[in-house]
Amino acid sequence: MSSPNTGRACRHPELRRTYTQRVTETTSQICVRVRLFASYREAAGTRELQTLLPDGARVRDLVDVLLARLPALRTAPGLVAVNHAYVGPDFVLHEGDEAAFIPPVSGGR
């Protein structure tokens, strides 16, 4: 799922980075905006990106696509929020959704 996309472009005007994967041209596609926080942002070198996914994709599918660029999603899994609500890995994504990846945090007194 992490090879270059052969279908339509996934571009939100305010974003400059695109992270795509191969989606067959006969498959209906959705574009999801991804926001990265703290250590995830540092590891990726960007705070936002976007990706194309097949229609009906779940959060777990998005994580699978991002793992090549962000192995920390597996080694230090955090929380995922879609459109400002925390969700689980089986949550179904839709066109234009915003998925925020928030790594685990610790510290303080």
C-alpha positions as CSV (number, residue, x, y, z in Angstrom):
1,M,0.0,0.0,0.0
2,S,2.9,2.4,0.2
3,S,4.0,2.6,-3.5
4,P,3.2,5.7,-5.5
5,N,-0.4,6.5,-6.3
6,T,-1.6,5.9,-9.8
7,G,-5.0,7.5,-9.4
8,R,-6.2,11.1,-8.8
9,A,-4.2,13.6,-6.9
10,C,-5.0,14.3,-3.3
11,R,-4.4,18.0,-2.7
12,H,-5.8,20.4,-0.1
13,P,-4.8,23.9,-1.1
14,E,-3.3,24.8,2.2
15,L,-1.1,21.7,2.4
16,R,2.2,21.3,0.6
17,R,3.0,17.7,1.3
18,T,1.3,14.7,-0.1
19,Y,1.8,11.1,1.0
20,T,0.2,8.6,-1.3
21,Q,0.0,4.9,-2.0
22,R,-1.2,2.8,-4.9
23,V,-4.9,2.7,-5.3
24,T,-6.2,1.0,-8.4
25,E,-7.9,3.4,-10.8
26,T,-11.2,1.4,-10.7
27,T,-11.4,1.8,-6.9
28,S,-13.3,4.7,-5.5
29,Q,-10.9,6.9,-3.5
30,I,-11.0,9.2,-0.6
31,C,-8.6,12.0,0.4
32,V,-7.7,12.2,4.1
33,R,-5.8,15.0,5.8
34,V,-3.3,13.8,8.4
35,R,-2.1,16.0,11.3
36,L,1.0,14.9,13.3
37,F,1.9,16.1,16.7
38,A,5.0,16.1,18.9
39,S,7.4,13.2,18.2
40,Y,5.3,12.0,15.2
41,R,5.7,15.4,13.7
42,E,9.5,15.4,14.3
43,A,9.9,11.9,12.8
44,A,8.0,12.8,9.7
45,G,9.5,16.2,9.2
46,T,6.1,17.8,8.7
47,R,3.1,18.6,10.8
48,E,0.5,17.9,8.0
49,L,0.2,15.6,5.0
50,Q,-2.5,13.9,3.1
51,T,-3.1,10.6,1.5
52,L,-5.4,8.8,-0.8
53,L,-7.1,5.7,0.5
54,P,-9.7,3.3,-1.0
55,D,-13.3,4.1,-0.2
56,G,-14.3,2.3,3.0
57,A,-10.7,2.5,4.4
58,R,-10.5,2.4,8.2
59,V,-8.1,4.1,10.6
60,R,-6.0,0.9,10.7
61,D,-5.5,1.1,6.9
62,L,-4.3,4.7,7.2
63,V,-1.8,3.6,9.9
64,D,-0.6,0.8,7.6
65,V,0.1,3.4,4.9
66,L,1.9,5.7,7.2
67,L,4.1,3.1,8.9
68,A,6.8,3.2,6.2
69,R,7.4,6.9,7.0
70,L,6.5,6.7,10.7
71,P,7.5,3.4,12.3
72,A,6.8,5.0,15.7
73,L,3.1,4.5,15.0
74,R,3.8,0.8,15.7
75,T,6.5,1.1,18.3
76,A,4.9,3.9,20.3
77,P,1.2,3.9,19.4
78,G,-0.7,6.9,20.7
79,L,-4.2,8.2,20.1
80,V,-6.0,8.9,16.8
81,A,-8.7,11.5,16.5
82,V,-10.9,11.9,13.4
83,N,-12.6,15.3,13.0
84,H,-11.8,16.1,16.7
85,A,-13.2,12.9,18.2
86,Y,-11.0,10.0,19.4
87,V,-11.6,6.9,17.5
88,G,-10.5,3.2,17.3
89,P,-8.7,1.4,14.5
90,D,-12.0,0.1,13.0
91,F,-13.4,3.6,12.5
92,V,-14.4,4.1,8.8
93,L,-12.8,7.2,7.1
94,H,-14.6,9.4,4.6
95,E,-13.6,12.0,2.0
96,G,-12.2,15.1,3.6
97,D,-11.7,13.6,7.1
98,E,-8.9,15.0,9.2
99,A,-7.0,12.4,11.2
100,A,-4.8,13.6,14.0
101,F,-2.1,11.3,15.4
102,I,-1.1,12.1,19.0
103,P,1.8,10.2,20.5
104,P,1.9,8.9,24.1
105,V,3.2,11.6,26.5
106,S,4.7,11.3,30.0
107,G,6.4,13.4,32.5
108,G,5.5,16.3,34.8
109,R,5.0,16.4,38.5
